[in-house]
Amino acid sequence: MSDADQPRPAPAPGAPPTPDARRARRLGEDVRRLLDAPNFAALATLMPDGSPKVEPVWVGREGDHVLVATDARGLKGRNLALDGRVALSITDYANPYEQALIRGRVIETRPDDELVVLDRLSQQYIGRPFPRRKWSARVVYVIEAHVARYYRSPLEHTPG
């Protein structure tokens, strides 16, 4: 196993900042537009051994923070409880060659037992409140971006 394949532990409290532990970044207008539309995101969290886990999620925005709602007891929630570093890739639903790439960390975990945030996201994505109402531990992760980049490729999405 090479050094690049070795698990990396989460930074210890008080440790010098890693390259991604820079100051918070403001989200640009195009990044905000992609977050505010019903575009799916791929959220990467870190497993306990340091390997990445990626899954599609709905995303929302609160100012310059990204919101992700999930069950705290699921794998995504357990990963974030151990290491709050994340990466997100958001692609435009109509043009997958338009994208935002975000790296950052969870700065707050909020309970969402009444599904207020999840219902807001559900309205954005499916046009109605979220149909599944029972969860063991519903939470919202508030993500602060340290890197936020927008890119639009000159390619056109014309599958044939």
C-alpha positions in Angstrom: 0.0 0.0 0.0 1.5 3.4 -1.0 1.5 6.4 1.3 -1.3 7.9 -0.9 -3.5 4.8 0.0 -2.9 5.1 3.7 -5.9 6.3 5.8 -5.5 9.9 7.0 -6.8 10.6 10.5 -8.9 13.7 11.0 -6.8 16.7 12.1 -6.3 16.9 15.9 -7.8 19.8 17.7 -5.3 22.7 17.6 -3.3 21.1 14.8 -2.1 23.4 12.0 -4.7 23.9 9.3 -4.7 21.5 6.3 -4.8 23.0 2.8 -8.7 22.7 2.9 -8.9 24.2 6.4 -8.7 27.8 5.0 -11.1 30.5 5.8 -14.7 30.3 4.8 -15.4 31.3 1.2 -18.3 33.3 -0.1 -20.3 31.4 -2.7 -20.3 33.0 -6.1 -23.5 33.9 -7.9 -23.3 30.9 -10.3 -22.6 28.5 -7.4 -25.6 29.9 -5.5 -27.8 29.5 -8.6 -26.9 25.8 -8.9 -27.6 25.3 -5.2 -30.9 27.1 -5.3 -32.2 25.0 -8.2 -33.3 21.3 -8.0 -29.9 20.0 -9.0 -28.5 16.9 -7.4 -25.2 16.9 -5.7 -22.7 14.1 -5.0 -21.6 14.4 -1.4 -18.3 12.8 -0.4 -17.7 11.9 3.3 -14.8 10.0 4.9 -15.2 6.5 6.2 -13.4 5.7 9.5 -10.5 4.2 7.5 -10.1 7.4 5.5 -11.6 6.0 2.3 -14.3 8.2 0.6 -18.0 7.5 0.5 -20.0 9.3 -2.2 -23.8 9.4 -2.6 -26.3 11.7 -4.2 -28.1 14.2 -2.0 -30.5 17.1 -2.2 -28.8 20.4 -1.2 -30.1 23.7 0.0 -28.5 27.0 0.9 -28.6 29.4 3.8 -26.5 32.4 2.9 -23.1 31.1 2.0 -23.6 27.8 3.8 -24.8 24.5 2.1 -27.5 22.5 3.8 -27.8 18.7 3.7 -30.6 16.9 5.5 -30.2 13.2 6.5 -30.7 10.6 9.2 -27.9 11.0 11.7 -27.8 7.3 12.3 -27.1 6.4 8.7 -23.6 5.9 7.4 -23.4 9.4 6.1 -24.3 10.8 9.5 -21.9 8.5 11.3 -19.1 9.5 9.0 -19.8 13.2 9.5 -19.8 12.7 13.3 -16.3 11.3 13.1 -14.9 13.7 10.5 -16.8 16.8 9.2 -14.7 17.3 6.1 -16.8 17.0 2.9 -16.7 17.6 -0.8 -19.7 18.3 -3.0 -20.1 18.2 -6.8 -23.3 19.8 -8.0 -24.3 19.5 -11.7 -26.9 21.4 -13.5 -29.9 19.1 -14.2 -30.4 20.4 -17.7 -26.7 20.7 -18.6 -24.4 18.3 -16.7 -21.4 20.2 -18.2 -22.2 23.1 -15.8 -21.0 22.4 -12.3 -20.0 23.6 -8.9 -17.3 22.0 -6.9 -17.2 22.6 -3.1 -14.8 21.4 -0.4 -15.4 22.4 3.2 -16.5 21.1 6.6 -19.6 20.7 8.7 -19.8 23.6 11.1 -23.1 22.8 12.7 -25.5 19.9 13.1 -29.1 20.9 13.7 -32.0 18.6 14.7 -34.8 18.5 12.1 -37.3 16.3 13.9 -40.3 18.2 12.4 -38.7 17.9 9.0 -38.8 21.7 8.4 -35.6 21.8 6.3 -36.3 18.4 4.6 -39.8 19.6 3.6 -38.2 22.8 2.2 -35.8 20.7 0.1 -38.5 18.3 -0.9 -40.6 21.3 -2.2 -37.6 22.3 -4.3 -37.0 18.8 -5.7 -40.4 17.1 -5.9 -42.9 19.9 -5.4 -44.4 18.6 -2.2 -43.6 17.9 1.5 -41.3 14.8 2.0 -43.6 11.8 2.0 -41.7 9.7 4.6 -42.4 11.2 8.0 -40.8 8.8 10.5 -37.0 8.9 11.1 -34.9 7.8 13.9 -32.7 11.0 14.1 -33.3 13.6 11.4 -30.6 16.3 11.2 -29.4 19.1 8.9 -25.7 19.5 8.3 -24.5 23.1 7.8 -21.5 23.1 5.6 -19.0 26.0 5.3 -17.1 26.1 2.0 -13.4 26.5 2.0 -13.2 26.0 -1.8 -16.1 26.8 -4.1 -15.6 26.7 -7.9 -18.0 27.1 -10.7 -17.2 25.7 -14.2 -19.2 25.6 -17.4 -17.7 23.5 -20.2 -18.1 24.5 -23.8 -19.4 20.9 -24.5 -23.1 20.5 -25.2 -25.2 17.7 -23.7 -26.7 16.1 -26.8 -26.8 12.4 -26.2 -27.6 10.4 -29.3 
